[in-house]
Amino acid sequence: MSEYGFDTKRIHAGYNPKEHFNSVNYPIYQTAAFDLDSVDHARELWTGEASGGIYSRVGNPTVAILEERIRELDGGAAAVAVSSGMTAISFVALLLGQGGGNFVTASSLYGAAQEAFTHFYPKYGITAKFVENRDDISEYEKLIDDNTKAIYLESISNPNIEVYDFEKIAQVAHKHGVPLVIDNTIATPYLFRPFEHGADIIVYSATKGISGHGNTIAGLVVEKGGFTYSKERFPQFHEKSWKIRDLQDQPRTPLEAAPDAPVVLSLKAFYMEFFGANLGSFDAYLALQGISTLSERLSKQVASTKQIVEFLEQQPEVAWVRHPFAKDSKYKELAEKYFPKGAGAILSFGLNGSKEQLKQVVSALKVFSHHVNIGDVRSLVAYPAATTHTELTPDIHKLAGIEQNQLRLSIGLEDVNDLIADLRQALDQVYHN
Ligand SMILES: *Cc1c(COP(=O)(O)O)cnc(C)c1O
């Protein structure tokens, strides 16, 4: 598949009808377990000598199509699907930080990830060091120490659509023997290809733009391969385990079992096995269905976002607009370099006037729905300070740049003129009545 273009891969990668009863569409393997045939064959399956189904917590053919498709789209060595984006993030944090360690990150993360790094992962010995000036590369470097396990960033931050200089940040990480982990949820592989800009691991919430229809919760971890995990910093990839033994029954380390994909191998062999949190086959099917139209959806959403940014900038009730498309965005140059197809379909804006007026604007919108799932075919509005980022304390709001007068929009696939008219009628109703 690797010789084909993106749009061919997102429809065909990972699926060969001949392996599935010639079914043109991918089957949903709705089964807990698979027939093991003989006792000898069972042993071959367990040791990896033969490939095939055992039990859907540790592998399912529908889920495997999704894993292979995303691996191809991102150009990685291996991928694993999990039950949600937060599972993907938590598994990577727990695995890289196994036994304790810290992550250098930005305080502009998805609300639950931010909260987990701040208050929850520390209960497991995993802490975060937050870069305050996220545009200053030297700040990332200053925070790296002997116990740092990764730099962790989002490719497009939410709700402020910050864009970072990924290649420079990757250089700093690699100089210190630390991998760069990117949450590429909002960009999707269509808008941003993290491995081409220095990332080593990608995490996704496939709930958002990847599936795109607001009908499933899903997550993915993709590994590029080729990163050198030192024994001092990452002993977990150098420990021999009977569970991943070779065909001669010799225990192996994750790096011996999968030199190019110790992260995905460890997640599959230990995390899926012991924590579970596998993706269901129907949910994998929905994510695959969504990926089939990824390019068309994202390109229309990005085009509509541009028009809406331009519209909002001209409205007297709007104090400011944040998106790299905005006139005064400081991220224009970086966005052009890293996101030539556009930096996503989420934007936020500040309203002049009172909080009461802001609440009324949310209620007055008719086409935009008020909910918190982004990257959906439906356009939506949210008030981050009271919803998606409400778990965060006021000082983190300040660091993350969440304002009290800020609304966030995720632009869907409706007629853009209807979306613009909806915004205008809501402003009219509240400000000119
Ligand atoms: C939604 C989201 C997540 C969490 O994903 P779930 O599938 O809801 O668990 C993580 N990162 C980003 C950027 C998100 O938008």
The ligand as an SDF file (V2000), in Angstrom:
LIG
                    3D

 15 15  0  0  0  0  0  0  0  0999 V2000
  -11.6450   14.2780   22.7650 C   0  0  0  0  0  0  0  0  0  0  0  0
  -10.1820   14.3680   22.8590 C   0  0  0  0  0  0  0  0  0  0  0  0
   -9.4540   13.4340   23.5940 C   0  0  0  0  0  0  0  0  0  0  0  0
  -10.1180   12.3210   24.3770 C   0  0  0  0  0  0  0  0  0  0  0  0
  -10.7430   11.4260   23.5260 O   0  0  0  0  0  0  0  0  0  0  0  0
  -11.9570   10.4420   23.9600 P   0  0  0  0  0  0  0  0  0  0  0  0
  -12.1410    9.6240   22.7510 O   0  0  0  0  0  0  0  0  0  0  0  0
  -13.1090   11.3370   24.2890 O   0  0  0  0  0  0  0  0  0  0  0  0
  -11.4910    9.6930   25.1430 O   0  0  0  0  0  0  0  0  0  0  0  0
   -8.0790   13.5450   23.6130 C   0  0  0  0  0  0  0  0  0  0  0  0
   -7.4450   14.5260   22.9570 N   0  0  0  0  0  0  0  0  0  0  0  0
   -8.1080   15.4590   22.2430 C   0  0  0  0  0  0  0  0  0  0  0  0
   -7.3480   16.5300   21.5520 C   0  0  0  0  0  0  0  0  0  0  0  0
   -9.5000   15.4170   22.1680 C   0  0  0  0  0  0  0  0  0  0  0  0
  -10.1510   16.3400   21.4780 O   0  0  0  0  0  0  0  0  0  0  0  0
  1  2  1  0
  2  3  1  0
  2 14  2  0
  3  4  1  0
  3 10  2  0
  4  5  1  0
  5  6  1  0
  6  7  2  0
  6  8  1  0
  6  9  1  0
 10 11  1  0
 11 12  2  0
 12 13  1  0
 12 14  1  0
 14 15  1  0
M  END
$$$$
